[in-house]
């Protein structure tokens, strides 16, 4: 099983990270036949069944888009010949000796991977290779069964999401809430959320890169639950400040790094843990995703 339906390969060894899909392994075995010297460093491969998206990261600081046309045609034919549907292909080259997000990238084909989920009601989900998605779709029903139970306990009718999985979370849980907003860091995740809002006709779901819009939403909407799905380093300082200044009583925190969660919980010292669950979402390396349900203590004055 590959975490978040995405595998990253080191091209020099053809070895994946600790998480991978059968389709990605088969593709890399076929890719060994490629003979083009463009200094491939990593291969990012995301798939939902036979729909695939691929980004090649190359160890070069200068690259012309025309150089990749032959490679795109080769990979497109490779996918077609092996019953894979290539939805997106891109080549990214170095900036300041790093692969910086959303920079120095040429797209040769750009379509979203899309699929339907039915945890509450039928919704269409959109993904790009570098957009965020909470976990592999085979374990997601376990997540949402827990989420729905906690939301019912909270009796909240509005939701704020901090983190780049907000498009998926708010789309799937949309029918439980009157008003929804999600704050993003990642432009690819923002683009996917925009498509989901349009495709699923989610009129009361707003998305933003501006934290001030989250403050405004919080002031205007009572009975709001906060979903948090940060990166491995946890919440950013200004996100902590927002939570501490808000009137939010209930938080659902999805922690891929338990130490970062404990650090954040220490900073949010008005909140206690009401419930804690863990889900095995990376069985190859026996790694769990921790889900926490938090409540803000009401201090009498």
C-alpha positions in Angstrom: 0.0 0.0 0.0 1.3 3.4 -0.8 0.7 6.3 1.6 -1.6 8.9 0.1 -1.6 6.9 -3.1 1.8 8.5 -3.9 5.3 6.9 -4.3 8.6 8.7 -4.6 11.5 6.8 -6.3 15.2 7.6 -6.1 16.0 7.2 -9.8 19.6 6.2 -9.2 18.6 3.1 -7.4 15.1 2.6 -8.7 14.1 2.1 -5.0 10.9 3.7 -3.6 10.4 5.3 -0.3 8.9 2.9 2.3 5.5 3.2 0.7 4.5 2.1 -2.8 1.9 0.6 -5.1 2.2 -2.3 -7.4 1.5 0.0 -10.4 4.4 2.2 -9.4 6.8 -0.7 -9.1 5.7 -2.0 -12.5 6.1 1.4 -14.1 9.6 1.9 -12.7 10.7 -1.5 -14.0 9.5 -0.4 -17.5 11.1 3.0 -17.1 14.6 1.4 -16.8 14.5 1.1 -20.5 14.6 4.8 -21.0 17.7 6.0 -22.6 17.5 9.8 -22.4 20.2 11.5 -20.4 18.4 14.3 -18.6 19.8 13.5 -15.1 16.6 12.2 -13.5 16.8 12.5 -9.7 13.4 11.5 -8.4 10.2 10.1 -9.9 7.0 11.1 -8.2 4.2 8.7 -9.0 0.6 9.0 -7.9 -2.2 6.6 -8.9 -5.7 5.7 -8.2 -6.0 2.2 -9.8 -5.0 2.7 -13.5 -5.1 6.6 -13.5 -1.6 7.9 -13.0 0.2 11.2 -12.6 4.0 11.5 -12.9 6.6 14.2 -12.2 10.2 13.7 -13.0 12.6 15.8 -10.9 16.0 16.3 -12.7 19.4 17.4 -11.4 19.7 20.4 -13.7 19.5 24.1 -13.2 18.6 24.9 -16.8 16.0 23.0 -18.9 14.0 23.9 -22.0 10.5 22.6 -22.3 11.2 21.3 -25.8 13.8 18.9 -24.4 11.1 16.9 -22.6 8.7 16.4 -25.6 10.4 13.1 -26.6 10.3 11.8 -23.0 6.7 12.8 -22.6 5.8 10.8 -25.8 7.8 7.9 -24.6 6.1 7.8 -21.2 2.7 8.3 -22.6 3.2 5.4 -25.0 4.6 3.3 -22.1 1.5 4.0 -20.1 -0.8 3.2 -23.0 0.9 0.0 -23.8 0.5 -1.2 -20.2 -3.2 -0.1 -19.7 -2.3 2.9 -17.6 -4.1 6.2 -18.1 -1.6 9.0 -17.9 -3.5 12.0 -16.5 -0.5 14.3 -15.8 3.1 14.5 -16.8 5.6 17.2 -15.7 9.4 17.8 -15.5 10.8 19.9 -12.7 14.3 21.2 -12.6 16.4 22.7 -9.8 16.2 26.2 -8.4 18.9 27.3 -5.9 20.0 23.6 -5.8 16.5 22.5 -4.5 13.3 21.3 -5.9 11.2 24.2 -4.7 7.4 23.7 -4.7 5.6 25.1 -7.8 8.8 26.5 -9.3 10.8 25.5 -12.4 8.2 23.0 -13.6 6.9 22.3 -17.1 3.6 20.5 -17.6 3.2 18.4 -20.8 -0.2 17.1 -19.8 -2.3 18.3 -16.8 -5.5 16.6 -15.9 -6.7 15.8 -12.4 -7.0 12.2 -11.1 -10.6 12.1 -10.0 -12.7 9.4 -8.2 -15.8 9.1 -6.1 -16.2 8.4 -2.4 -19.4 7.7 -0.5 -18.6 7.9 3.2 -21.6 10.2 3.9 -22.9 10.8 0.4 -21.4 10.7 -3.1 -18.7 13.2 -3.7 -16.1 13.5 -6.4 -12.5 14.0 -5.3 -9.7 15.6 -7.4 -5.9 15.0 -7.0 -2.7 16.2 -8.5 0.7 14.5 -7.9 1.8 17.1 -5.4 -1.5 17.9 -3.8 -2.2 16.7 -0.2 -4.4 13.7 0.6 -4.7 12.4 4.1 -4.1 8.6 3.5 -4.5 5.8 1.1 -8.1 5.5 0.0 -8.3 1.9 1.3 -8.1 3.1 4.9 -10.0 6.4 4.7 -13.4 5.0 5.6 -12.0 4.3 9.1 -11.0 8.0 9.4 -14.4 9.3 8.4 -16.3 6.9 10.7 -14.4 8.4 13.6 -14.7 12.0 12.4 -18.5 11.7 12.0 -18.9 10.3 15.5 -16.8 13.2 17.0 -18.7 15.8 15.0 -22.0 14.5 16.3 -20.6 14.7 19.9 -19.5 18.4 19.3 -22.9 19.4 17.9 -21.0 21.9 15.8 -22.6 23.2 12.5 -19.6 25.1 11.1 -16.0 23.9 10.3 -12.6 25.5 9.9 -9.8 23.4 8.4 -6.1 24.3 8.8 -4.0 22.2 6.5 -3.8 21.2 2.8 -6.2 18.3 3.1 -9.0 20.7 3.6 -10.5 20.4 0.2 -11.0 16.7 0.7 -12.1 16.9 4.3 -14.6 19.6 3.7 -15.9 18.1 0.5 -16.5 14.7 2.1 -18.1 16.2 5.3 -20.0 19.0 3.5 -23.5 17.8 4.3 -22.9 17.9 8.1 -22.2 21.7 8.1 -23.9 25.0 7.4 -20.6 26.9 6.6 -17.1 25.7 5.8 -13.7 27.3 5.2 -10.2 25.9 4.6 -6.9 27.6 4.9 -4.2 26.4 2.5 -0.4 26.6 2.1 -0.1 24.5 -1.1 -1.3 25.9 -4.4 -1.9 22.4 -5.9 -4.2 21.4 -3.0 -6.0 24.8 -3.4 -6.5 24.1 -7.1 -7.9 20.6 -6.4 -10.3 22.1 -3.8 -11.5 24.7 -6.3 -12.4 21.9 -8.7 -14.2 19.9 -6.0 -16.2 23.0 -5.0 -17.3 23.4 -8.6 -17.8 19.7 -9.4 -19.8 19.0 -6.3 -21.7 22.3 -6.2 -20.5 23.2 -2.7 -21.9 26.7 -2.3 -21.1 27.4 1.4 -17.5 26.1 1.2 -14.8 28.9 1.0 -11.0 28.4 0.5 -8.3 30.9 1.2 -4.6 31.6 1.5 -5.2 34.5 3.9 -5.3 33.7 7.6 -7.4 36.9 8.2 -10.3 35.2 6.4 -10.1 32.5 9.0 -10.3 35.0 11.9 -13.3 36.7 10.2 -15.1 33.3 9.7 -14.4 32.4 13.4 -15.9 35.7 14.6 -19.0 35.3 12.4 -19.8 31.7 13.1 -20.3 30.1 16.5 -20.5 26.4 17.2 -17.4 25.8 14.9 -15.2 22.8 15.0 -11.6 23.0 13.9 -9.9 20.3 11.8 -6.1 20.4 11.9 -4.0 18.4 9.5 -0.5 19.9 9.6 2.8 18.8 8.2 5.3 16.7 10.1 6.5 19.9 11.9 3.1 20.6 13.3 1.3 23.9 13.4 2.9 27.2 12.5 3.2 29.9 15.1 0.5 32.2 13.6 -1.9 29.2 13.5 -1.3 28.6 17.2 -2.0 32.2 17.8 -5.3 32.0 15.9 -6.5 29.0 17.9 -5.5 30.6 21.2 -7.5 33.7 20.4 -10.5 31.9 19.0 -13.7 30.7 20.7 -13.4 27.2 19.3 -14.2 24.5 21.8 -13.6 21.4 19.7 -10.6 20.3 17.6 -9.9 17.3 15.6 -6.2 16.9 15.1 -4.7 14.4 12.6 -1.1 13.8 13.6 1.4 12.1 11.3 4.1 13.2 13.8 3.1 12.5 17.4 5.9 14.6 18.9 4.8 17.6 16.9 1.3 17.1 18.2 2.4 16.9 21.8 4.4 20.1 21.3 1.3 21.9 19.8 -0.9 20.5 22.6 1.5 22.0 25.2 1.2 25.3 23.5 -2.6 25.0 23.4 -2.8 24.3 27.1 -6.5 25.2 27.5 -7.4 22.0 25.5 -7.6 18.4 26.8 -7.8 15.1 24.9 -11.3 13.7 24.9 -10.5 10.8 22.7 -7.5 9.3 20.8 -7.6 6.7 18.0 -4.8 5.4 15.8 -5.1 3.8 12.4 -2.5 1.6 10.6 -2.1 3.5 7.3 1.4 2.4 6.3 1.5 -1.4 7.0 4.7 -2.0 5.2 6.6 0.0 7.9 4.0 -0.5 10.6 3.2 3.3 10.9 0.1 4.7 12.4 -1.9 7.9 11.9 -3.0 9.3 15.3 -6.4 11.1 15.5 -7.1 13.3 18.5 -10.4 14.8 19.7 -9.7 17.9 21.8 -12.0 20.1 24.0 -11.3 23.5 25.4 -11.7 23.7 29.2 -14.1 26.4 30.3 -12.4 28.4 33.0 -14.8 30.1 35.5 -14.1 33.7 36.2 
